[in-house]
Amino acid sequence: MGKSVYESTEKYPFWKMTYDNKKAIYACLNYGEAFCPEKINGRSICIDGDIGEVLAKLK
């Protein structure tokens, strides 16, 4: 079966913190690699894009 959130978050402490704190929201802005574990998907914002371009569009 799949890994637990603790096993999959060994390298990603923000995923674990989001999982542990039910009020937390995980945000990721990363070109070509914006994702999160399924267990926190409902409390995550993942944007696949260049940070410079995304921020320029927010102005």
N, C-alpha and C positions, 0 to 999 in steps of 0.2 A: 504494500500500500504506500501512499505518499508520505512524505516527511511531515513531522509535526512543525508547527510554527517555530518552535524553539530550535529544532534541528536546522531549519532553513534560514534562521536568522543569526546563525553563528557569526557570519561576516557582516550582517546588516542589523546593528543594534536598534536603529530607528523602527524597523519592522516589529521588533520585540516590544519596544516601548509603546508603539501604537496598539499592538495586540493586548498588552497588559492594561492600558488606560483606555477604557471604553469611551471617554470623552475626546480622545486624541484623533486627529486626522493626519494621515501621511500624505505629503506632497512630494512629487518627483518631477523634475524637468530635466530630461536627458535625451540628447539626439541619438536615436537608434536603439535605445535601451531603457525605455520608461515602462516599468512594470512593478508589480508587488505580489505578495502571496495571496492566494484566493481567500484565505481566512480574514484578511483586512481589506479586501477589494471594495466592500461597501463603504468604507471610511477612508478611501484613498483618492487622490487626484493625481493622475499620471499623464503628463504631457510629453509626447515624443516630438521634440523640436530643438532648434538652436536657441539657446538662451538669449542671445543678442537680438535675434529676429522676434522672438516672443515678447520680450520686454519692449522693443520698439513699437510693436502693435498695441501695447497697453497704454501708450502715451496719448 
